[in-house]
Amino acid sequence: MKPRKKALDILVCVQKDGAYSNLEIASSLAGFETQDKAFITRLVYGTLGNKIQSDYILGQYLSKPIEKLDTEVLLILEMAVYQHFYMDSVPDYAIINESVELTRKCGKSSASGFVNGVLRKALSAKMDFSSLPEGTAYRLSITYSVQKEICSLIMRQYGEKAEEIIKNSRDVPPFTLRTNTLKITSEELINKFLKKGINASQGKICPDCIEIKGTLNVAEDELFKEGLYYPQNEASAMAAYVLAPNAGETVIDMCAAPGGKTSYIAQLMGNKGKIHAFDLYEHKMKIISDTARRLGVDIIYPSICDGTVYNEDYKESADKVIVDCPCSGLGIIRKKPELEFKKSNLPEIQYKILENAAKYLKTGGEMVYSTCTLNKEENIVNVQKFLDNHKNFEMCDIERYFKGFCEQGKGWVQILTGEFGMDGFFIAKLKKVGEEEKL
């Protein structure tokens, strides 16, 4: 199968079936050469990430609303526009010819002339958004290809920082790994990469993270197979690091899959103690178990458990709890661009999970609440609501973990997308200081 056809197939799965692009890419590229894998990956992420901008450009050459187009035909057009404006190595004649051929291959031969005509016009255009009104969410939406509602939200909540945040959401993030210190030190792992000709250096905040410059095929890397590292952004790793679990403690991870933070917690505990890893789906239990096995961790106990439903079996059983909630994902659009188009009202669900987590915590215990979003309604507003309703909790000082980086308040930090190369992330730490009924 040709790379463009594979890219289209992945995009169709994302568009029609609600699949996540990163998971589809990871499971679909066996048999392709390294160069083709890189091309497919870039084309999928680029097409998804630039959908709004591409549709704006295409819309100027269509005689009917863009939403009326067949899904495959629209995706082929969007792929072509992305290649033209962002992949300089692909000549226009090849883009058009391949797009027409792809239209036929996916059973849409009747639309091949239409695709040819639209692309000949659209690819001759210049990217010019100067006519769009200054200082508006609409202009930012088209310029950076971010949903207008999201631009409006970020403008309301972050003011003059908004454009920089939105712009950063389209940058390619650095590739970071978390060293598995149960098996190797970061310095030793960096040296192993350097010997392989891979540029690796210490991360910026998390002491166990390293940054990779250049290409690394993780799935085929022997160091990965040996369990020496786990691919993880520093911001995500910091949520577990801030929890500061101790050896021998009992920890509950309320939303554990795929197991990155869970396995880091086990690592920080020296693989001594017990971690209950909750998630909703059985197939995710296997992912968590497989990750733990590869890393040499045996204190994680995965179980199917709905974080929004209280389970009496775990009442006041945990020394530490981490609540890394499902969220709108506005801090990781650059990695999973389709998240931008998944709508859900999440604060109520997040708050239910947070309340149940509090019931699982022992008096004197601590918990971390984190999300990979920038929406304050899902972050500090939720935390403040919880503190208002639970006077037996107080915020913990976490400033020392961030060394003056990022926007901070008492007990919380908001990492903005792209800040020091990190994903957008919110982290807060709370301590249970007494029994609620006694206060």
Order of alpha helices (4+ residues) and beta strands (2+ residues): alpha-alpha-alpha-alpha-alpha-alpha-alpha-alpha-alpha-alpha-beta-alpha-beta-beta-alpha-beta-alpha-beta-alpha-beta-alpha-beta-beta-alpha-beta-alpha-beta-alpha-beta-beta-beta
